[in-house]
Amino acid sequence: MQVIMARKRILAQLLQDETGASTVEYALILGMIVLAMFAALSGVATVTVDMWDNMANTSSEAINGG
């Protein structure tokens, strides 16, 4: 019976312990920021590559008289 009470007491202490909660929250926020940055940069990269491809095609056509 004492073992069960000791386990319940330990479990109650673990459930009340909030040490590290802020660290976990900040890590989750940072992870979301990084994902948003990757998504934004991916879109910017696609637009930039398309712009340079268009510029290369236009200049090739101008040089070749196309």
Stockholm file with secondary structure:
# STOCKHOLM 1.0

chainA/1-66         MQVIMARKRILAQLLQDETGASTVEYALILGMIVLAMFAALSGVATVTVDMWDNMANTSSEAINGG
#=GR chainA/1-66 SS CHHHHHHHHHHHHHHHCCTTHHHHHHHHHHHHHHHHHHHHHHHHHHHHHHHHHHHHHHHHHHHHTC
#=GC SS_cons        CHHHHHHHHHHHHHHHCCTTHHHHHHHHHHHHHHHHHHHHHHHHHHHHHHHHHHHHHHHHHHHHTC
//
